[in-house]
Amino acid sequence: MSQDQDPTPVNAPPARPAAGAPEYVLPLVVRIERAAPPPRTDALQTSARAVLVMLADERSVGDGEWAQAMRDWQDARIRKVVRRARGAEWRRAEALPGITVTGKAAEVRVFPPVPLDGWPKDLARLQVSGTDLDDPEAPVDADPSAPVLWLNPDLEMSAGKAMAQTGHGAQLAWWALPDEERAAWRDAGFPLAVRTADPADWRRLTTSGLPTVRDAGFTEVAPGSCTVVADHPALR
């Protein structure tokens, strides 16, 4: 589905890890059963919500059990890896510490960050590529009063790549929001939409000052490509 994502984000915290510190990655696993794969847009929206749920979870902050790993990860590159699972693979993934987030049909499980070379074996064996997703029907227009993660209309990305990128965009919006707006978004269940921007609007979006993800170019797109603009009403 997706290989390591390494964005150069706008509005990211300025801290960087000490030299020699291990590099962390946030694992996400999307459930894709052969007979019933989720729609692409539903999977993208669910992965973005999963990242937000992890960021807001009480175990991820303060003295929580995942807090140190979350700090180590967020102080460096916010790398994310999306893998796919089905059947027994999914059941083994669900048995590991993490959070499952559901959409209309999609299921995504997000795990606390792990060292880049220290994945749990039941996650490390999952496939990164080999399956893509489609939308059986075109998504309806996004509600302009709700957060929208706009995808670059000029880029072709696999579903896994796009899932990681929408996760980045949601995270940058979370970082940019004041505490009261974060709480309101969390309490509402992190509503959001993922849509591909109209080409005529894309330049305006990328120069609007909204949180923007620029990819490091390790996979699929050229270095510096702008992949997602996070359009949260409170940031307009």
CYANA upper distance limits for C-alpha pairs under 8 A (distance plus 0.5 A):
  1 MET  CA     82 VAL  CA      6.70
  1 MET  CA     83 ARG  CA      6.18
  1 MET  CA     84 ARG  CA      7.07
  1 MET  CA    127 GLN  CA      7.82
  1 MET  CA    128 VAL  CA      5.18
  1 MET  CA    129 SER  CA      4.56
  1 MET  CA    130 GLY  CA      6.88
  1 MET  CA    131 THR  CA      6.63
  1 MET  CA    132 ASP  CA      7.13
  1 MET  CA    158 SER  CA      7.36
  1 MET  CA    159 ALA  CA      6.90
  1 MET  CA    160 GLY  CA      4.60
  1 MET  CA    161 LYS  CA      7.30
  2 SER  CA     81 VAL  CA      6.72
  2 SER  CA     82 VAL  CA      5.67
  2 SER  CA     83 ARG  CA      7.00
  2 SER  CA    128 VAL  CA      5.89
  2 SER  CA    129 SER  CA      6.62
  2 SER  CA    158 SER  CA      7.75
  2 SER  CA    159 ALA  CA      7.99
  2 SER  CA    160 GLY  CA      4.66
  2 SER  CA    161 LYS  CA      5.23
  2 SER  CA    164 ALA  CA      7.98
  3 GLN  CA     81 VAL  CA      6.22
  3 GLN  CA     82 VAL  CA      7.38
  3 GLN  CA    128 VAL  CA      6.71
  3 GLN  CA    129 SER  CA      8.26
  3 GLN  CA    160 GLY  CA      8.25
  3 GLN  CA    161 LYS  CA      7.54
  3 GLN  CA    219 THR  CA      7.30
  4 ASP  CA     79 ARG  CA      6.92
  4 ASP  CA     80 LYS  CA      6.51
  4 ASP  CA     81 VAL  CA      5.57
  4 ASP  CA    218 PHE  CA      7.91
  4 ASP  CA    219 THR  CA      8.07
  5 GLN  CA     79 ARG  CA      5.62
  5 GLN  CA     80 LYS  CA      5.91
  5 GLN  CA     81 VAL  CA      6.94
  5 GLN  CA    161 LYS  CA      7.97
  5 GLN  CA    164 ALA  CA      7.15
  5 GLN  CA    165 GLN  CA      8.06
  5 GLN  CA    215 ASP  CA      7.95
  5 GLN  CA    216 ALA  CA      8.13
  5 GLN  CA    218 PHE  CA      7.63
  5 GLN  CA    219 THR  CA      8.01
  6 ASP  CA     77 ARG  CA      6.74
  6 ASP  CA     78 ILE  CA      7.10
  6 ASP  CA     79 ARG  CA      5.47
  6 ASP  CA     80 LYS  CA      7.97
  6 ASP  CA    215 ASP  CA      6.70
  6 ASP  CA    216 ALA  CA      5.85
  6 ASP  CA    217 GLY  CA      8.15
  6 ASP  CA    218 PHE  CA      7.75
  7 PRO  CA     77 ARG  CA      7.51
  7 PRO  CA     78 ILE  CA      7.49
  7 PRO  CA     79 ARG  CA      7.67
  7 PRO  CA    168 HIS  CA      8.09
  7 PRO  CA    213 VAL  CA      6.69
  7 PRO  CA    214 ARG  CA      5.94
  7 PRO  CA    215 ASP  CA      4.74
  7 PRO  CA    216 ALA  CA      5.68
  8 THR  CA     77 ARG  CA      8.22
  8 THR  CA    213 VAL  CA      6.92
  8 THR  CA    214 ARG  CA      5.56
  8 THR  CA    215 ASP  CA      6.34
  8 THR  CA    216 ALA  CA      6.66
  8 THR  CA    224 GLY  CA      8.09
  9 PRO  CA    172 LEU  CA      7.78
  9 PRO  CA    211 PRO  CA      8.23
  9 PRO  CA    212 THR  CA      6.81
  9 PRO  CA    213 VAL  CA      5.37
  9 PRO  CA    214 ARG  CA      6.40
  9 PRO  CA    215 ASP  CA      8.50
 10 VAL  CA    172 LEU  CA      7.80
 10 VAL  CA    211 PRO  CA      6.15
 10 VAL  CA    212 THR  CA      5.97
 10 VAL  CA    213 VAL  CA      6.96
 10 VAL  CA    214 ARG  CA      8.39
 11 ASN  CA    172 LEU  CA      6.89
 11 ASN  CA    175 TRP  CA      7.69
 11 ASN  CA    176 ALA  CA      6.88
 11 ASN  CA    211 PRO  CA      6.73
 12 ALA  CA    172 LEU  CA      7.04
 12 ALA  CA    175 TRP  CA      7.53
 13 PRO  CA     74 GLN  CA      8.26
 13 PRO  CA     75 ASP  CA      7.49
 13 PRO  CA    175 TRP  CA      8.30
 14 PRO  CA     75 ASP  CA      8.09
 15 ALA  CA     75 ASP  CA      5.67
 15 ALA  CA     76 ALA  CA      7.63
 16 ARG  CA     75 ASP  CA      5.53
 16 ARG  CA     76 ALA  CA      5.61
 17 PRO  CA     21 ALA  CA      6.68
 17 PRO  CA     72 ASP  CA      7.61
 17 PRO  CA     75 ASP  CA      6.46
 17 PRO  CA     76 ALA  CA      6.36
 22 PRO  CA    115 PRO  CA      6.73
 22 PRO  CA    116 LEU  CA      8.10
 23 GLU  CA     72 ASP  CA      8.42
 23 GLU  CA     73 TRP  CA      7.64
 23 GLU  CA     76 ALA  CA      7.92
 23 GLU  CA    115 PRO  CA      6.12
 23 GLU  CA    116 LEU  CA      6.23
 24 TYR  CA     69 ALA  CA      8.27
 24 TYR  CA     72 ASP  CA      7.45
 24 TYR  CA     73 TRP  CA      5.54
 24 TYR  CA     76 ALA  CA      8.41
 24 TYR  CA     79 ARG  CA      7.77
 24 TYR  CA    113 PRO  CA      6.38
 24 TYR  CA    114 VAL  CA      5.81
 24 TYR  CA    115 PRO  CA      4.79
 24 TYR  CA    116 LEU  CA      5.76
 25 VAL  CA     73 TRP  CA      7.08
 25 VAL  CA     78 ILE  CA      7.47
 25 VAL  CA     79 ARG  CA      5.45
 25 VAL  CA     80 LYS  CA      5.92
 25 VAL  CA     81 VAL  CA      7.47
 25 VAL  CA    113 PRO  CA      5.74
 25 VAL  CA    114 VAL  CA      6.09
 25 VAL  CA    115 PRO  CA      6.72
 25 VAL  CA    116 LEU  CA      6.25
 26 LEU  CA     73 TRP  CA      8.21
 26 LEU  CA     78 ILE  CA      8.07
 26 LEU  CA     79 ARG  CA      6.72
 26 LEU  CA     80 LYS  CA      5.12
 26 LEU  CA     81 VAL  CA      6.84
 26 LEU  CA    110 VAL  CA      8.03
 26 LEU  CA    111 PHE  CA      7.10
 26 LEU  CA    112 PRO  CA      6.85
 26 LEU  CA    113 PRO  CA      4.90
 26 LEU  CA    114 VAL  CA      7.09
 27 PRO  CA     80 LYS  CA      6.37
 27 PRO  CA     81 VAL  CA      5.60
 27 PRO  CA     82 VAL  CA      6.72
 27 PRO  CA     83 ARG  CA      8.25
 27 PRO  CA    110 VAL  CA      6.52
 27 PRO  CA    111 PHE  CA      6.04
 27 PRO  CA    112 PRO  CA      7.79
 27 PRO  CA    113 PRO  CA      7.10
 27 PRO  CA    114 VAL  CA      8.08
 28 LEU  CA     47 SER  CA      8.03
 28 LEU  CA     80 LYS  CA      7.73
 28 LEU  CA     81 VAL  CA      6.58
 28 LEU  CA     82 VAL  CA      5.27
 28 LEU  CA     83 ARG  CA      6.84
 28 LEU  CA    108 VAL  CA      7.18
 28 LEU  CA    109 ARG  CA      6.21
 28 LEU  CA    110 VAL  CA      5.02
 28 LEU  CA    111 PHE  CA      6.91
 29 VAL  CA     82 VAL  CA      6.09
 29 VAL  CA     83 ARG  CA      5.28
 29 VAL  CA     84 ARG  CA      5.84
 29 VAL  CA     85 ALA  CA      7.16
 29 VAL  CA     93 ALA  CA      8.37
 29 VAL  CA    108 VAL  CA      6.05
 29 VAL  CA    109 ARG  CA      5.72
 29 VAL  CA    110 VAL  CA      7.01
 30 VAL  CA     43 ALA  CA      8.08
 30 VAL  CA     47 SER  CA      8.47
 30 VAL  CA     82 VAL  CA      7.64
 30 VAL  CA     83 ARG  CA      6.82
 30 VAL  CA     84 ARG  CA      5.43
 30 VAL  CA     85 ALA  CA      6.83
 30 VAL  CA    106 ALA  CA      8.00
 30 VAL  CA    107 GLU  CA      6.44
 30 VAL  CA    108 VAL  CA      4.92
 30 VAL  CA    109 ARG  CA      7.00
 31 ARG  CA     37 PRO  CA      8.29
 31 ARG  CA     84 ARG  CA      6.37
 31 ARG  CA     85 ALA  CA      5.60
 31 ARG  CA     86 ARG  CA      6.19
 31 ARG  CA     90 TRP  CA      7.05
 31 ARG  CA    106 ALA  CA      7.56
 31 ARG  CA    107 GLU  CA      6.05
 31 ARG  CA    108 VAL  CA      6.78
 32 ILE  CA     36 ALA  CA      7.56
 32 ILE  CA     37 PRO  CA      5.38
 32 ILE  CA     38 PRO  CA      7.24
 32 ILE  CA     84 ARG  CA      6.82
 32 ILE  CA     85 ALA  CA      6.47
 32 ILE  CA     86 ARG  CA      6.04
 33 GLU  CA     37 PRO  CA      6.00
 33 GLU  CA     85 ALA  CA      8.11
 33 GLU  CA     86 ARG  CA      5.58
 33 GLU  CA     87 GLY  CA      7.48
 34 ARG  CA     86 ARG  CA      8.21
 37 PRO  CA    106 ALA  CA      8.43
 37 PRO  CA    133 LEU  CA      7.68
 38 PRO  CA     42 ASP  CA      7.26
 38 PRO  CA     43 ALA  CA      6.87
 38 PRO  CA    105 ALA  CA      6.07
 38 PRO  CA    106 ALA  CA      5.53
 38 PRO  CA    133 LEU  CA      7.64
 39 PRO  CA     43 ALA  CA      6.80
 39 PRO  CA    105 ALA  CA      7.92
 39 PRO  CA    106 ALA  CA      7.81
 39 PRO  CA    133 LEU  CA      6.73
 39 PRO  CA    134 ASP  CA      6.12
 39 PRO  CA    135 ASP  CA      5.34
 39 PRO  CA    136 PRO  CA      7.31
 40 ARG  CA     44 LEU  CA      6.78
 40 ARG  CA    133 LEU  CA      5.36
 40 ARG  CA    134 ASP  CA      5.36
 40 ARG  CA    135 ASP  CA      5.76
 40 ARG  CA    159 ALA  CA      7.03
 41 THR  CA     45 GLN  CA      6.63
 41 THR  CA    134 ASP  CA      8.39
 41 THR  CA    135 ASP  CA      7.07
 41 THR  CA    139 PRO  CA      7.94
 41 THR  CA    194 VAL  CA      7.05
 41 THR  CA    195 ARG  CA      8.16
 42 ASP  CA     46 THR  CA      6.53
 42 ASP  CA    103 GLY  CA      6.71
 42 ASP  CA    104 LYS  CA      7.10
 42 ASP  CA    105 ALA  CA      7.48
 42 ASP  CA    106 ALA  CA      6.49
 43 ALA  CA     47 SER  CA      6.59
 43 ALA  CA    103 GLY  CA      7.85
 43 ALA  CA    106 ALA  CA      5.78
 43 ALA  CA    107 GLU  CA      7.91
 43 ALA  CA    108 VAL  CA      8.10
 43 ALA  CA    163 MET  CA      7.62
 44 LEU  CA     48 ALA  CA      6.85
 44 LEU  CA    159 ALA  CA      7.93
 44 LEU  CA    162 ALA  CA      7.27
 44 LEU  CA    163 MET  CA      5.23
 44 LEU  CA    166 THR  CA      7.06
 44 LEU  CA    194 VAL  CA      7.26
 45 GLN  CA     49 ARG  CA      6.76
 45 GLN  CA    103 GLY  CA      8.02
 45 GLN  CA    163 MET  CA      8.28
 45 GLN  CA    166 THR  CA      7.97
 45 GLN  CA    192 LEU  CA      7.39
 45 GLN  CA    193 ALA  CA      6.61
 45 GLN  CA    194 VAL  CA      6.29
 46 THR  CA     50 ALA  CA      6.54
 46 THR  CA    101 VAL  CA      7.14
 46 THR  CA    102 THR  CA      6.85
 46 THR  CA    103 GLY  CA      5.90
 46 THR  CA    106 ALA  CA      7.14
 46 THR  CA    107 GLU  CA      7.62
 46 THR  CA    108 VAL  CA      7.01
 47 SER  CA     51 VAL  CA      6.92
 47 SER  CA    101 VAL  CA      8.38
 47 SER  CA    108 VAL  CA      6.54
 47 SER  CA    163 MET  CA      6.34
 47 SER  CA    164 ALA  CA      7.92
 47 SER  CA    166 THR  CA      7.86
 47 SER  CA    167 GLY  CA      6.61
 48 ALA  CA     52 LEU  CA      7.08
 48 ALA  CA    163 MET  CA      7.52
 48 ALA  CA    164 ALA  CA      8.33
 48 ALA  CA    166 THR  CA      5.93
 48 ALA  CA    167 GLY  CA      4.63
 48 ALA  CA    168 HIS  CA      8.15
 48 ALA  CA    169 GLY  CA      8.27
 48 ALA  CA    170 ALA  CA      6.28
 49 ARG  CA     53 VAL  CA      6.59
 49 ARG  CA    101 VAL  CA      7.85
 49 ARG  CA    167 GLY  CA      8.00
 49 ARG  CA    170 ALA  CA      8.02
 49 ARG  CA    190 PHE  CA      6.70
 49 ARG  CA    191 PRO  CA      8.29
 49 ARG  CA    192 LEU  CA      8.23
 50 ALA  CA     54 MET  CA      6.72
 50 ALA  CA     99 ILE  CA      8.16
 50 ALA  CA    100 THR  CA      7.93
 50 ALA  CA    101 VAL  CA      6.12
 50 ALA  CA    108 VAL  CA      7.35
 50 ALA  CA    109 ARG  CA      7.66
 50 ALA  CA    110 VAL  CA      6.62
 50 ALA  CA    167 GLY  CA      8.35
 51 VAL  CA     55 LEU  CA      6.76
 51 VAL  CA    110 VAL  CA      7.48
 51 VAL  CA    167 GLY  CA      6.29
 51 VAL  CA    170 ALA  CA      7.86
 51 VAL  CA    171 GLN  CA      7.38
 52 LEU  CA     56 ALA  CA      6.66
 52 LEU  CA    167 GLY  CA      8.44
 52 LEU  CA    170 ALA  CA      7.26
 52 LEU  CA    171 GLN  CA      6.99
 52 LEU  CA    174 TRP  CA      7.92
 52 LEU  CA    190 PHE  CA      7.80
 53 VAL  CA     57 ASP  CA      6.48
 53 VAL  CA    186 ARG  CA      8.31
 53 VAL  CA    190 PHE  CA      8.39
 54 MET  CA     60 SER  CA      7.32
 54 MET  CA     99 ILE  CA      7.78
 54 MET  CA    110 VAL  CA      7.60
 54 MET  CA    111 PHE  CA      8.37
 54 MET  CA    112 PRO  CA      8.13
 55 LEU  CA     60 SER  CA      6.74
 55 LEU  CA     61 VAL  CA      8.41
 55 LEU  CA    171 GLN  CA      8.48
 56 ALA  CA     60 SER  CA      7.41
 56 ALA  CA     61 VAL  CA      8.19
 56 ALA  CA    186 ARG  CA      7.83
 57 ASP  CA     61 VAL  CA      7.68
 58 GLU  CA     62 GLY  CA      8.28
 58 GLU  CA     64 GLY  CA      6.79
 59 ARG  CA     63 ASP  CA      8.03
 59 ARG  CA     64 GLY  CA      4.47
 59 ARG  CA     65 GLU  CA      5.81
 59 ARG  CA     66 TRP  CA      5.85
 59 ARG  CA     67 ALA  CA      6.74
 60 SER  CA     64 GLY  CA      6.06
 60 SER  CA     65 GLU  CA      7.41
 60 SER  CA     66 TRP  CA      5.31
 60 SER  CA     67 ALA  CA      4.70
 60 SER  CA     68 GLN  CA      8.33
 60 SER  CA     70 MET  CA      6.67
 61 VAL  CA     66 TRP  CA      7.89
 61 VAL  CA     67 ALA  CA      5.29
 61 VAL  CA     70 MET  CA      8.31
 62 GLY  CA     67 ALA  CA      6.74
 63 ASP  CA     67 ALA  CA      6.72
 64 GLY  CA     68 GLN  CA      8.46
 66 TRP  CA     70 MET  CA      6.64
 66 TRP  CA    112 PRO  CA      6.72
 67 ALA  CA     71 ARG  CA      6.61
 68 GLN  CA     72 ASP  CA      6.63
 69 ALA  CA     73 TRP  CA      6.59
 69 ALA  CA    112 PRO  CA      7.50
 69 ALA  CA    113 PRO  CA      6.28
 69 ALA  CA    114 VAL  CA      7.75
 70 MET  CA     74 GLN  CA      6.50
 70 MET  CA    112 PRO  CA      7.43
 70 MET  CA    113 PRO  CA      6.70
 71 ARG  CA     75 ASP  CA      6.41
 72 ASP  CA     76 ALA  CA      7.33
 73 TRP  CA     77 ARG  CA      7.41
 73 TRP  CA     78 ILE  CA      6.79
 73 TRP  CA     79 ARG  CA      8.44
 73 TRP  CA    113 PRO  CA      6.99
 74 GLN  CA     78 ILE  CA      6.28
 78 ILE  CA    168 HIS  CA      7.85
 80 LYS  CA    164 ALA  CA      6.39
 81 VAL  CA    164 ALA  CA      7.22
 82 VAL  CA    128 VAL  CA      7.20
 82 VAL  CA    160 GLY  CA      6.23
 82 VAL  CA    161 LYS  CA      8.09
 82 VAL  CA    163 MET  CA      7.75
 82 VAL  CA    164 ALA  CA      7.00
 83 ARG  CA    126 LEU  CA      6.63
 83 ARG  CA    127 GLN  CA      6.21
 83 ARG  CA    128 VAL  CA      5.18
 83 ARG  CA    129 SER  CA      7.98
 83 ARG  CA    160 GLY  CA      7.91
 84 ARG  CA    126 LEU  CA      6.85
 84 ARG  CA    127 GLN  CA      6.38
 84 ARG  CA    128 VAL  CA      7.08
 85 ALA  CA     89 GLU  CA      5.81
 85 ALA  CA     90 TRP  CA      5.49
 85 ALA  CA    126 LEU  CA      6.96
 85 ALA  CA    127 GLN  CA      7.95
 86 ARG  CA     90 TRP  CA      5.46
 86 ARG  CA     91 ARG  CA      8.46
 87 GLY  CA     91 ARG  CA      7.03
 88 ALA  CA     92 ARG  CA      6.66
 89 GLU  CA     93 ALA  CA      6.75
 89 GLU  CA    122 ASP  CA      8.10
 89 GLU  CA    126 LEU  CA      8.03
 90 TRP  CA     94 GLU  CA      6.63
 91 ARG  CA     95 ALA  CA      6.92
 92 ARG  CA     96 LEU  CA      7.51
 92 ARG  CA    122 ASP  CA      7.09
 93 ALA  CA    109 ARG  CA      8.40
 93 ALA  CA    122 ASP  CA      6.97
 93 ALA  CA    123 LEU  CA      7.13
 94 GLU  CA     98 GLY  CA      8.00
 94 GLU  CA    100 THR  CA      8.16
 94 GLU  CA    109 ARG  CA      7.82
 97 PRO  CA    111 PHE  CA      7.04
 97 PRO  CA    112 PRO  CA      8.13
 98 GLY  CA    109 ARG  CA      7.12
 98 GLY  CA    110 VAL  CA      6.11
 98 GLY  CA    111 PHE  CA      4.80
 98 GLY  CA    112 PRO  CA      6.89
 99 ILE  CA    109 ARG  CA      5.92
 99 ILE  CA    110 VAL  CA      5.90
 99 ILE  CA    111 PHE  CA      7.03
100 THR  CA    107 GLU  CA      7.25
100 THR  CA    108 VAL  CA      6.13
100 THR  CA    109 ARG  CA      4.58
100 THR  CA    110 VAL  CA      6.89
101 VAL  CA    107 GLU  CA      6.35
101 VAL  CA    108 VAL  CA      5.87
101 VAL  CA    109 ARG  CA      6.60
101 VAL  CA    110 VAL  CA      8.37
102 THR  CA    106 ALA  CA      6.17
102 THR  CA    107 GLU  CA      5.01
102 THR  CA    108 VAL  CA      6.90
103 GLY  CA    107 GLU  CA      6.88
114 VAL  CA    118 GLY  CA      6.67
114 VAL  CA    119 TRP  CA      6.59
115 PRO  CA    119 TRP  CA      7.23
119 TRP  CA    123 LEU  CA      6.98
119 TRP  CA    124 ALA  CA      6.04
120 PRO  CA    124 ALA  CA      6.54
121 LYS  CA    125 ARG  CA      6.64
122 ASP  CA    126 LEU  CA      7.58
132 ASP  CA    158 SER  CA      6.86
132 ASP  CA    159 ALA  CA      6.11
132 ASP  CA    160 GLY  CA      7.97
133 LEU  CA    159 ALA  CA      6.43
135 ASP  CA    139 PRO  CA      8.17
139 PRO  CA    195 ARG  CA      8.26
142 ALA  CA    146 ALA  CA      8.35
142 ALA  CA    148 VAL  CA      7.58
142 ALA  CA    193 ALA  CA      6.77
142 ALA  CA    194 VAL  CA      8.43
142 ALA  CA    195 ARG  CA      7.71
143 ASP  CA    193 ALA  CA      8.43
144 PRO  CA    148 VAL  CA      8.18
145 SER  CA    233 PRO  CA      6.95
146 ALA  CA    191 PRO  CA      7.49
146 ALA  CA    192 LEU  CA      6.67
146 ALA  CA    193 ALA  CA      8.10
146 ALA  CA    232 HIS  CA      7.33
146 ALA  CA    233 PRO  CA      7.00
147 PRO  CA    191 PRO  CA      7.54
147 PRO  CA    192 LEU  CA      5.36
147 PRO  CA    193 ALA  CA      6.93
147 PRO  CA    230 ALA  CA      7.90
147 PRO  CA    231 ASP  CA      6.10
147 PRO  CA    232 HIS  CA      4.74
147 PRO  CA    233 PRO  CA      6.62
148 VAL  CA    192 LEU  CA      6.12
148 VAL  CA    193 ALA  CA      5.26
148 VAL  CA    194 VAL  CA      6.20
148 VAL  CA    195 ARG  CA      7.57
148 VAL  CA    230 ALA  CA      6.73
148 VAL  CA    231 ASP  CA      5.61
148 VAL  CA    232 HIS  CA      6.88
149 LEU  CA    166 THR  CA      7.04
149 LEU  CA    169 GLY  CA      7.14
149 LEU  CA    170 ALA  CA      7.78
149 LEU  CA    192 LEU  CA      7.93
149 LEU  CA    193 ALA  CA      6.69
149 LEU  CA    194 VAL  CA      5.27
149 LEU  CA    195 ARG  CA      6.91
149 LEU  CA    228 VAL  CA      6.87
149 LEU  CA    229 VAL  CA      6.31
149 LEU  CA    230 ALA  CA      5.16
149 LEU  CA    231 ASP  CA      6.48
150 TRP  CA    194 VAL  CA      6.55
150 TRP  CA    195 ARG  CA      5.77
150 TRP  CA    196 THR  CA      5.96
150 TRP  CA    197 ALA  CA      5.90
150 TRP  CA    228 VAL  CA      5.91
150 TRP  CA    229 VAL  CA      5.64
150 TRP  CA    230 ALA  CA      6.90
150 TRP  CA    231 ASP  CA      7.74
151 LEU  CA    166 THR  CA      8.50
151 LEU  CA    194 VAL  CA      7.81
151 LEU  CA    195 ARG  CA      6.61
151 LEU  CA    196 THR  CA      4.99
151 LEU  CA    197 ALA  CA      6.26
151 LEU  CA    227 THR  CA      6.38
151 LEU  CA    228 VAL  CA      5.26
151 LEU  CA    229 VAL  CA      7.32
152 ASN  CA    196 THR  CA      6.78
152 ASN  CA    197 ALA  CA      6.68
152 ASN  CA    202 TRP  CA      7.51
152 ASN  CA    226 CYS  CA      7.41
152 ASN  CA    227 THR  CA      5.72
152 ASN  CA    228 VAL  CA      6.59
153 PRO  CA    196 THR  CA      6.16
153 PRO  CA    197 ALA  CA      6.15
153 PRO  CA    198 ASP  CA      7.14
153 PRO  CA    199 PRO  CA      6.43
153 PRO  CA    202 TRP  CA      8.07
154 ASP  CA    199 PRO  CA      8.08
155 LEU  CA    221 VAL  CA      7.93
155 LEU  CA    227 THR  CA      8.01
157 MET  CA    161 LYS  CA      6.35
157 MET  CA    162 ALA  CA      6.34
157 MET  CA    220 GLU  CA      7.20
157 MET  CA    221 VAL  CA      8.21
158 SER  CA    162 ALA  CA      6.65
159 ALA  CA    163 MET  CA      6.51
160 GLY  CA    164 ALA  CA      6.86
161 LYS  CA    165 GLN  CA      6.78
161 LYS  CA    220 GLU  CA      8.37
162 ALA  CA    166 THR  CA      6.58
163 MET  CA    167 GLY  CA      6.70
164 ALA  CA    168 HIS  CA      6.83
165 GLN  CA    169 GLY  CA      6.79
165 GLN  CA    213 VAL  CA      7.89
165 GLN  CA    227 THR  CA      7.25
165 GLN  CA    228 VAL  CA      7.11
166 THR  CA    170 ALA  CA      6.63
166 THR  CA    194 VAL  CA      8.06
166 THR  CA    228 VAL  CA      7.10
167 GLY  CA    171 GLN  CA      6.68
168 HIS  CA    172 LEU  CA      6.72
168 HIS  CA    213 VAL  CA      7.30
169 GLY  CA    173 ALA  CA      6.80
169 GLY  CA    211 PRO  CA      7.51
169 GLY  CA    212 THR  CA      7.23
169 GLY  CA    213 VAL  CA      6.66
169 GLY  CA    228 VAL  CA      6.51
169 GLY  CA    229 VAL  CA      6.96
169 GLY  CA    230 ALA  CA      5.82
170 ALA  CA    174 TRP  CA      6.74
170 ALA  CA    230 ALA  CA      7.01
171 GLN  CA    175 TRP  CA      6.75
172 LEU  CA    176 ALA  CA      6.70
172 LEU  CA    211 PRO  CA      6.38
172 LEU  CA    212 THR  CA      8.08
172 LEU  CA    230 ALA  CA      7.95
173 ALA  CA    177 LEU  CA      6.77
173 ALA  CA    211 PRO  CA      6.54
173 ALA  CA    230 ALA  CA      6.51
173 ALA  CA    231 ASP  CA      8.33
173 ALA  CA    232 HIS  CA      7.38
174 TRP  CA    182 ARG  CA      7.03
176 ALA  CA    211 PRO  CA      8.02
176 ALA  CA    235 LEU  CA      8.21
177 LEU  CA    181 GLU  CA      6.45
177 LEU  CA    182 ARG  CA      6.48
177 LEU  CA    234 ALA  CA      7.80
177 LEU  CA    235 LEU  CA      7.63
178 PRO  CA    182 ARG  CA      6.81
179 ASP  CA    183 ALA  CA      6.71
180 GLU  CA    184 ALA  CA      6.75
181 GLU  CA    185 TRP  CA      6.65
181 GLU  CA    234 ALA  CA      7.74
182 ARG  CA    186 ARG  CA      6.61
183 ALA  CA    187 ASP  CA      6.47
184 ALA  CA    188 ALA  CA      6.68
185 TRP  CA    189 GLY  CA      7.03
185 TRP  CA    190 PHE  CA      5.66
185 TRP  CA    191 PRO  CA      7.75
186 ARG  CA    190 PHE  CA      5.78
197 ALA  CA    201 ASP  CA      7.06
197 ALA  CA    202 TRP  CA      6.52
198 ASP  CA    202 TRP  CA      6.82
199 PRO  CA    203 ARG  CA      8.29
201 ASP  CA    205 LEU  CA      6.78
202 TRP  CA    206 THR  CA      6.76
203 ARG  CA    207 THR  CA      6.79
204 ARG  CA    208 SER  CA      6.45
205 LEU  CA    209 GLY  CA      8.40
205 LEU  CA    210 LEU  CA      7.79
205 LEU  CA    229 VAL  CA      7.23
206 THR  CA    210 LEU  CA      7.83
206 THR  CA    212 THR  CA      7.42
206 THR  CA    226 CYS  CA      8.36
206 THR  CA    229 VAL  CA      7.15
210 LEU  CA    229 VAL  CA      7.05
210 LEU  CA    230 ALA  CA      6.71
210 LEU  CA    231 ASP  CA      6.77
210 LEU  CA    235 LEU  CA      7.14
210 LEU  CA    236 ARG  CA      7.46
211 PRO  CA    229 VAL  CA      6.38
211 PRO  CA    230 ALA  CA      5.83
211 PRO  CA    231 ASP  CA      7.97
212 THR  CA    226 CYS  CA      7.44
212 THR  CA    227 THR  CA      8.19
212 THR  CA    228 VAL  CA      6.37
212 THR  CA    229 VAL  CA      5.06
212 THR  CA    230 ALA  CA      6.85
213 VAL  CA    226 CYS  CA      6.16
213 VAL  CA    227 THR  CA      6.25
213 VAL  CA    228 VAL  CA      5.82
213 VAL  CA    229 VAL  CA      7.03
214 ARG  CA    223 PRO  CA      8.32
214 ARG  CA    224 GLY  CA      5.66
214 ARG  CA    225 SER  CA      5.71
214 ARG  CA    226 CYS  CA      4.80
214 ARG  CA    227 THR  CA      6.51
214 ARG  CA    228 VAL  CA      8.17
215 ASP  CA    221 VAL  CA      7.98
215 ASP  CA    222 ALA  CA      8.12
215 ASP  CA    223 PRO  CA      6.38
215 ASP  CA    224 GLY  CA      5.78
215 ASP  CA    225 SER  CA      5.90
215 ASP  CA    226 CYS  CA      6.90
215 ASP  CA    227 THR  CA      7.23
216 ALA  CA    222 ALA  CA      8.11
216 ALA  CA    223 PRO  CA      5.24
216 ALA  CA    224 GLY  CA      6.28
216 ALA  CA    225 SER  CA      8.15
217 GLY  CA    221 VAL  CA      5.90
217 GLY  CA    222 ALA  CA      5.29
217 GLY  CA    223 PRO  CA      4.24
217 GLY  CA    224 GLY  CA      7.16
217 GLY  CA    225 SER  CA      7.87
218 PHE  CA    222 ALA  CA      8.44
218 PHE  CA    223 PRO  CA      7.84
221 VAL  CA    225 SER  CA      7.14
231 ASP  CA    235 LEU  CA      7.58
231 ASP  CA    236 ARG  CA      7.60
232 HIS  CA    236 ARG  CA      7.18
